[in-house]
Amino acid sequence: MYREFFGLKEKPFSVTSDPNFLFLSRIHKEALSHLIYGIKERKGFLEITGEIGAGKTTLCRALLNELDSDTKTAFVFNSTLPELQLLQAILEDYGLKVEKRTKIALLRQFNNFLIDELSKGHNVILIIDEAQNLKIRTLEEIRMLSNLETDKAKLFQIILVGQPQLKKKLEAPELVQLRQRIGVRFHLTPLDGDDVKNYIYHRLAVAGSDGQIQFDDAALKEVHRYSGGIPRIINMICDKALLLAYVMETRMVISSIVERSIRELEGVVE
């Protein structure tokens, strides 16, 4: 609705995880570096945690764009699947046609796939999103998958991505062996005030803004205060603020516009 008014080619504050809009704050750059290091060094298990909306999934999508064609990837979004269905989903995401739907057959097929990829000099990555939802037993099964390795190299790397509850779940006594195999851990913290400003203008620029859209200092402080530096909440506030600015026919977003946007998001009727 407001894109034409602001001269934008797309909505700058969509809440979908579009890697084209990835804003690499200091903390996100550090997280991406950790992931790439863990993959190249074949560290086995990698753990990325962060609050809801901190940009974990977007970060993973950006990682996929950084990897070359010699790295095969699977991205599992449904972490609530039963163990056998989860294993089947993993194989299918690698492009494998499942031959037999038994655990032994699936593991054999997966192992053959991994050995074949290793012989080609390829690395294999498995990303499991919302990993805090995985049952203890399923996490142990995933650890067992990591036993598929040669004497010299791990056949694939597993990235567990989840909310802070994942860290607590991994502290369970039953998961001590899995915990010991995590070679890289990183927690995404919220954006600070400067990063919130840079994040907003970064997304506006990617969406095609010519710089006419401005947020004054008070508006930026209010966005940071309410969002707590969480990108998803920033997006929700700013999307609503641009809509209100369009209705008011202004390209300057001031604090009163942001405050009204927040009230509308909270369902406060004026």
NUDOTI-496238 format. One record per residue: residue in three letters; x, y, z of N, C-alpha, C in turn. Coordinates in pm, whole numbers, plus 50000, padded with zeros to 5 digits. Layout:
alaXYZXYZXYZ;...
***
This chain:
met500834987950000500005000050000500865012650000;tyr501935012650082502745024750094503985024750004;arg504255013849933505475012949854505575023649747;glu504475025949675504495035849569504765049749625;phe504145052949737504305066149798505775068749834;phe506435058449889507825060049931508825056649821;gly508345051749707509235048149597510055035749624;leu509445026149692510135013749728509785002549630;lys510744993949602510494982849511509894970749583;glu510054970349715509464959649797509334964549940;lys508604956950020508404960850160509704958650237;pro510194968950304511494967750373511454960350506;phe510264959050564510204953450699509314941150709;ser509404932750607508704919950612509334911250720;val508514903050786509054894650895509554881250844;thr509474878750713510014866450657511534866850657;ser512154855150658513624854250668514264855050529;asp514374867150477514954869350346516434872950363;pro517374864250316518804867150335519264879650261;asn518514884150161518884896550091518854908550186;phe518054907450292517924918450387518804916550511;leu519614906150509520424903250629521304915150665;phe521164919750786521994930550838523074924350926;leu524304925950885525404920150960525914929951065;ser525274929551179525784937151294527074930251338;arg527754936251434528984929951484528714915851531;ile527604913951602527304900751658526944890751549;his526244895551443525884886451334527104882651250;lys528014892151230529254889051157530054878551233;glu530094880251365530824870751448530184856951441;ala528854856551445528134843751438528394836851304;leu528314844451194528544838651062529964833351050;ser530924840651105532324836151102532484823151179;his531804822051294531874809651372531324797851294;leu530204800051227529584789351150530494784751036;ile531024794350962531894790850849533144783650897;tyr533704788351008534874781751066534554767351105;gly533434765551174533064752151218532844742551103;ile532294747750994532034739350877533334735650807;lys534184745550783535444743050712536364733850792;glu536324735350924537184727251009536524714051048;arg535324711650995534594699151023534514696251173;lys533924705851245533844704751390532734695351439;gly531924690351350530874680951390529594687951428;phe529434691251555528244698151603528514712951623;leu527564721351579527604735651602526274739751662;glu526314749251754525094753651824524934768751812;ile523784773151760523464787351751522164789651825;thr522194798651924520984801651999520704816751996;gly519484820252027519084834352032517604835252064;glu517184846752109515764848752142514904847852016;ile513604846152034512664846151921512834859151844;gly513004857951712513104869751628514474876151623;ala515494869451679516844875351682517564874251548;gly516984866851454517594865651321518334852651299;lys518014842251374518724829551362518484822951226;thr517204822151186516874815651059517414823550942;thr517314836750948517874845150842519374843250833;leu520044842050948521474839750950521814826550880;cys521034816250906521284803250844521074803850693;arg520064811250649519844812750506521004820250441;ala521524830150511522684837450460523904828250453;leu524024819350551525124809650550525034800850426;leu523834796350393523664787950275524134795150149;asn523944808150144524374815950028525894817450024;glu526544815750139528004817150146528724804350104;leu528024793150112528674780250086528794777549936;asp529854770649898530054767749756529344754949715;ser529454751649587528734740049533529284726849583;asp530454727149647531034714949701530504711749840;thr529594719949889528974717650020527504714250000;lys527114702450040525734697950028524994700950158;thr523794706450146523084710750266521664705150272;ala521194703550394519784700450421519354709550534;phe518134714950522517614724450621516274719050670;val516224714250793515014708450850514334718850938;phe513084722150905512334732150980511424725851085;asn510914713751056509964707351146510704698551245;ser511034704251360511804696851460510944688151550;thr509624687851524508734679751607508424666151544;leu509054663251430508804650451364509304638851449;pro508624627251445509144615251510510494611551447;glu511294603751520512664600951478512764595351335;leu511944585551302512044579251171511664589151061;gln510614597051084510184606950985511214618150972;leu511874621551082512914631751077514074627050990;leu514494614751009515574609150929515184608650781;gln513954604950755513464604750617513464618850557;ala513034628750637513004642650589514414647550558;ile515384643350639516774647350615517264641850481;leu517034629150457517464622950331516804629650211;glu515514632150223514794638150112515264652350084;asp515664659650189516134673350168517504673450100;tyr518234662550111519494661250037519244656749893;gly517964654849860517624650849724517654635849702;leu517694628249810517714613749799516314608049791;lys516134598249707514864591249699514904579649798;val514044580449898514044570250004513654556749947;glu514504546949972514284533549917513374525150007;lys513774523950133512964516450229512804524950355;arg511614524750411511314533250527511504525850660;thr512644519450672513024513650801514284520750848;lys514494520750979515634528151034516944522950979;ile517084509750974518344503950925518594507750780;ala517544506950698517694510150556518014524950535;leu517354533650612517594548050600519024551650642;leu519504545750750520864548350797521894543250697;arg521634531650640522554526250540522604535150417;gln521434539750373521384548450256522084561750285;phe521894566950405522504579650442524024578150450;asn524484567350510525914564950523526564563750386;asn525914556750293526454555250157526534568950088;phe525524577050112525504590650055526674598850108;leu526904598250240527974606050301529354601550252;ile529564588750241530844583550194531084587550048;asp530014587249969530124591149828530484605949817;glu529864614249901530164628649898531594631249944;leu532054623950044533424625550091534424621849982;ser534124611349908535014607049799535124617649690;lys534114626149679534104637049580534734649849637;gly535154649249764535734661049827534694670949875;his533454666249892532374675049934532204674850085;asn531704685850137531314686650278529794685950283;val529244680450389527794678850402527334685550531;ile526324694050519525824701850633524354698750658;leu524014696550784522624694950824522284706050922;ile521264714150890520804724750979519424721051032;ile519274720851163517974717851225517514730351298;asp516444736551247515904748751307514944745251421;glu514744754751510513864752751628514254740051703;ala515544738051719516054725651779515684724251926;gln515224735051989514794733952130513564725052143;asn512874722552031511674713952034512004699152022;leu513244695951992513634681951979513564674852114;lys513064662752113513014654952236514424650152270;ile514644647352398515944642452443516344630052363;arg515394621152343515694608752270516084611652126;thr515404621452064515714624951926517104631351916;leu517434639752013518774645752014519854635052027;glu519574624952106520534613952121520664606251990;glu519544604651919519594597951788520424606151690;ile520284619251697521074627951609522554626751642;arg522854625451772524254623251810524784610351750;met523934600251750524354587551693524644588851543;leu523904597751477524174600051335525594605051314;ser526084612951410527424618551397528494607851407;asn528114595651446529074584651449529434579951309;leu528674584851210528984581351072530184589651029;glu531374584251049532604591351018533694581650981;thr534774586750921535934578550888536964580450999;asp538104573850986539154575151086539754589151087;lys539634596250974540304609250961539364621250956;ala538094618950924537204630650907535774627350944;lys535074637550994533644636351017532944637650883;leu531974628950860531334628650729530374640250708;phe529864646050817528994657650799528934665850929;gln528484678450912528394687651024526914690251055;ile526604690951183525224693051226525134706451300;ile524264715451250524074728451314522714728351384;leu522734729351516521504730051595521194744851620;val520034749151574519634763151585518384763951672;gly518414772251775517234772651860517204784251957;gln516134785052030515944795152134516804791552255;pro516944800752352517804798052467517484785052541;gln516234780252529515874767652595516714755952544;leu517254757352422518094746752367519324744652454;lys519924755552501521104754452586520784746852713;lys519614749652771519204742752894518954727952867;lys518314725152753518014711152720519294703152702;leu520294709352642521554702252618522334699752746;glu521904705952856522564703552985522044690953054;ala521054684452993520494672253052521584661453065;pro521594654253176522614643853198522654633553085;glu521494630653025521454620652918522184625252791;leu522454638252782523054643752660524514647752680;val525164642152780526544645952808527454642952689;gln527234631752619528084628452505527864638152389;leu526604642052367526324651852262526954665252298;arg526804669352423527324682252467528844682952447;gln529524671852471530974671452455531404672252309;arg530474669652218530824669752075530544683252008;ile529984692552082529684705652021530974713752014;gly531474715751892532754722551873532634737651864;val531454742551828531244757051815529914760551880;arg529944770451969528724775652031528684790752014;phe527484795851983527364810451972525934814552006;his525824825552083524514830752120524324844552059;leu523264846251982522954859051919522294868352022;thr522944879252050522394889152143521624899852064;pro520734907352129519954917752061520854928952007;leu520314936751914521034948151858521084959551959;asp522194966951960522244978852045521634990651970;gly521645002352034520975014051975521515017951839;asp522835018151824523425021751696523075011651588;asp523094998851626522774988451528521314988951486;val520424992851578519004994151543518855004751433;lys519525016051449519475026651348520035021451215;asn521205015351221521835010351098520984999451033;tyr520364991151115519494980451065518314986150988;ile517674996151044516505002250979516875008250844;tyr517955016050841518345022550716518915012650614;his519515001850664519984991250574518814984850500;arg517774981450574516614975050512515894984650417;leu515824997250453515205007150364515995008150234;ala517315008150244518145009250124517994996950035;val517974985150094517804972750016516454972849944;ala515444978550009514094979149951513964989849843;gly515034998049826515005007949718514845022349762;ser514965025049891514815038749939515955047449887;asp515625059749847516635069249800517105078449911;gly516735075450033517175083350147516165093450196;gln515025094450129514025104250171513305100150298;ile513185087150321512525082450442513485084050560;gln513065091250662513915093750778513185090650907;phe513925085351004513445083451141514225093251228;asp513535101951302514295111151388514845103651509;asp515755110251582516445103551692515495098151798;ala514455105851829513495101551931512735089151885;ala512425088551755511725076851700512605064551708;leu513885066151674514825054951679514985049751821;lys515055058851916515185054752057513945046952103;glu512775051252056511545044452095511465030552032;val511905029351907511955016151842512865006951921;his514045012051958515005003752033514454999952170;arg513835009552237513305007052370512254995952367;tyr511304997152277510204987552276510634973952223;ser511464973852119511854961252055512884953552135;gly513634960652221514714954052293515834949652202;gly515864955152078516914951651983516644938751907;ile515414933451915515054921151844514584924751703;pro515284920151599514944924051462513494921851421;arg512904910651462511514908051420510564918651475;ile510774922851599509914933051658510174946651593;ile511454949351563511784961751491511024962251360;asn510994951051288510274950451160508794953551177;met508204947751280506774949751302506454964351331;ile507294970651415507074984751449507244993551326;cys508344991451255508665000251142507694998451026;asp507214986351005506214984250899504944992050930;lys504514991351055503324998651097503585013851091;ala504795018151127505135032351126505115038050984;leu505615030250887505595034950748504165036050696;leu503325026850739501925027450698501265040150753;leu501535043250878500975055250939501555067850874;ala502855067650843503485079050777502865081250639;tyr502555070350570501905071250438500525077750452;val499775073550553498445079250576498555094150605;met499605097950676499815111950713500555119850604;glu500935112550497501645118550383502935125550426;thr503715118650507505015123850549506085113250531;arg507295117750501508425108650488509355109350609;met508925116650710509665117650835508915110250945;val509505099650995508895091951103509375097651235;ile508465103051312508805108951441508325099751553;ser508685103351676508405094451789506915092151809;ser506085102051783504645100251803504085089751707;ile504655088851587504225078651490504625064851541;val505845063851593506305051051646505475047051768;glu505195056551855504405053551975503005048751938;arg502415055151837501085050851792501155036951729;ser502225034251656502415021051594502475010351702;ile503185013251809503325003751919501965001251985;arg501215011952006499885010352067498985001651979;glu499055003651847498234995651756498694981051756;leu499994978851764500484965051772500004958151898;glu499874965852005499394960152131497884959252140;gly497224964152033495764963352030495064973852112;val495774984952140495174995752217494305004252125;val493035005452154492105013152072492095027652117;glu492305036652023492315050852057490975057252030;
***
